[in-house]
Amino acid sequence: MHGDTEVTPYGLGTYGSRSTPVSGAATALVARKVRERAPIVASAMLEVSPDDLSWDKGPPARWHVKRDPEKGETFQDIAMAAHGAVELPKGSRPASTPRSSAPRGSESVRPSAPHRRS
């Protein structure tokens, strides 16, 4: 395991710059899922519809009720509640349910593969 100082005291690098394409793509996928899910969790916490919420970049970053900006929840509180501290609407999955897997086939990232013309 390269670069993990908890496992090995010395790493040799990432070879071919694979780190950013692979971990960056995973980070982007998760960020999109968080952006979709956060207002659902916040709406359950605040007992309103997701359409009644507005995003405030802060600080602190939070979702608040459009008609009552004092009524809101911070991003940190929403993240903690997503793990079971609030009853989510029917059909919503708990945060611990796996929802993603690595892309396969033509969608996978091959940063060190040679380029070819289509």
Buried (B, 14 or more C-beta within 10 A) or exposed (E): EEEEEEEEEEEEEBEEEBBEBBEEBBEEBEEEEBEEBBBBBBBBBBEBEBEBBEBBEEEEEBBBBEEEEEBBBBBEBBBBBBEEEBEBEEEBEEBEEEEEEEEEEEEEBEEEEEEEEE
